[in-house]
């Protein structure tokens, strides 16, 4: 698998998990989604998030960091509403 394919698959998984979290807890209406994402996925997120926001009416706010920083922040500073 080449790097672009890996990024595409990873981005799809991230968006799928975000959608799962939204649909599990919200009945109707737009939501604000806060996404903590590895900087390596930034090109995929830039390509995918605008279409997702347009089709779902949800607003996505992305915070980027290194994979290690994302893992550390997830382990120590995750909100109580996050799904694992």
C-alpha positions in Angstrom: 0.0 0.0 0.0 1.4 3.4 -0.9 1.4 6.4 1.5 -1.6 8.1 -0.2 -3.7 4.9 0.2 -2.8 4.6 3.8 -3.7 8.3 4.5 -7.0 7.8 2.7 -7.9 4.7 4.6 -6.8 6.3 7.9 -8.9 9.4 7.2 -11.9 7.3 6.3 -11.6 5.4 9.6 -11.2 8.7 11.6 -14.3 10.2 9.9 -16.3 7.0 10.5 -15.4 7.0 14.2 -16.4 10.6 14.4 -19.7 9.9 12.7 -20.3 7.0 15.1 -19.8 9.2 18.1 -22.1 11.9 16.7 -25.0 9.5 15.8 -24.7 7.6 19.0 -25.3 10.7 21.2 -27.2 13.3 19.2 -30.8 13.0 18.0 -31.0 15.8 15.5 -29.4 19.1 14.6 -25.8 20.1 13.9 -23.0 19.4 16.3 -19.5 20.7 16.8 -17.0 18.0 16.4 -13.6 18.4 17.9 -11.1 16.1 16.2 -7.6 15.5 17.5 -5.6 14.2 14.5 -2.0 13.3 13.6 -0.4 15.9 11.4 0.4 13.2 8.8 -3.4 13.0 8.1 -3.7 16.8 7.5 -3.8 16.5 3.6 -6.6 14.0 3.8 -8.6 16.0 6.4 -8.3 19.2 4.4 -9.7 17.2 1.4 -12.5 15.4 3.3 -13.8 17.7 6.1 -15.4 20.4 3.9 -17.5 17.9 2.1 -18.4 16.2 5.4 -19.4 19.6 6.9 -21.5 20.5 3.9 -23.4 17.2 3.7 -23.9 16.8 7.5 -24.2 20.4 8.7 -21.8 19.5 11.5 -18.8 21.8 12.2 -15.5 20.1 12.6 -12.6 21.8 14.5 -9.3 20.0 14.0 -6.3 20.1 16.3 -3.2 18.6 14.7 -0.1 17.2 16.5 2.5 14.5 16.1 1.2 10.9 16.5 3.0 10.7 19.9 1.5 14.0 21.1 -2.0 12.9 19.9 -1.6 9.7 21.9 -0.4 11.5 25.0 -3.2 14.1 24.9 -5.8 11.4 24.3 -4.5 9.5 27.3 -4.4 12.5 29.7 -6.8 15.1 28.4 -9.7 13.5 26.7 -13.2 14.8 27.3 -15.7 12.6 29.2 -17.9 12.3 26.1 -15.3 10.7 23.9 -15.8 7.1 22.7 -12.9 4.7 22.7 
